[in-house]
């Protein structure tokens, strides 16, 4: 019985294991408060863009 692919199988298993370990980690080095502030600013910007698009659409309907 040959075991020529044992190294490849071990490598695949290790890659899968490492992917599972790193699944929930972030690499941005921000604290929870900093992340919340950043996300809140992004959401505010999205809301501003949405409101601007809606008001522009309503103005075009009025004309």
C-alpha positions as CSV (number, residue, x, y, z in Angstrom):
1,X,0.0,0.0,0.0
2,X,1.5,3.3,-1.0
3,X,1.2,6.5,1.0
4,X,2.4,9.0,-1.6
5,X,-0.4,11.5,-1.0
6,X,-0.1,11.6,2.8
7,X,1.8,14.9,2.7
8,X,-0.9,16.5,0.5
9,X,-3.7,15.2,2.6
10,X,-2.0,16.6,5.8
11,X,-1.5,20.0,4.1
12,X,-5.1,20.2,3.0
13,X,-6.2,19.2,6.5
14,X,-4.0,21.9,8.1
15,X,-5.2,24.6,5.6
16,X,-8.8,23.8,6.6
17,X,-8.0,23.9,10.3
18,X,-6.2,27.3,9.9
19,X,-9.1,28.7,8.0
20,X,-11.5,27.6,10.8
21,X,-9.3,29.2,13.4
22,X,-9.0,32.5,11.5
23,X,-12.7,32.6,10.6
24,X,-13.9,35.2,13.1
25,X,-10.7,37.2,13.6
26,X,-10.3,40.7,12.3
27,X,-7.0,42.3,11.2
28,X,-8.0,45.9,11.4
29,X,-6.6,46.3,15.0
30,X,-9.5,48.5,16.1
31,X,-11.2,48.5,19.5
32,X,-14.8,47.7,19.8
33,X,-15.7,51.4,20.3
34,X,-13.6,52.4,17.2
35,X,-15.3,49.7,15.1
36,X,-18.7,50.9,16.3
37,X,-17.9,54.5,15.5
38,X,-16.6,53.6,12.0
39,X,-19.7,51.4,11.2
40,X,-22.0,54.1,12.5
41,X,-20.4,56.7,10.2
42,X,-20.7,54.4,7.2
43,X,-24.4,53.8,8.0
44,X,-25.0,57.6,8.3
45,X,-23.4,58.2,5.0
46,X,-25.5,55.4,3.3
47,X,-28.6,57.0,4.9
48,X,-27.7,60.5,3.5
49,X,-27.2,59.0,0.0
50,X,-30.5,57.2,0.2
51,X,-32.4,60.3,1.3
52,X,-30.7,62.4,-1.4
53,X,-31.7,59.9,-4.0
54,X,-35.3,59.7,-2.7
55,X,-35.7,63.5,-2.6
56,X,-34.3,63.8,-6.1
57,X,-36.7,61.1,-7.3
58,X,-39.6,62.9,-5.7
59,X,-38.6,66.2,-7.2
60,X,-38.5,64.6,-10.7
61,X,-42.0,63.2,-10.2
62,X,-43.4,66.7,-9.2
63,X,-42.2,68.2,-12.4
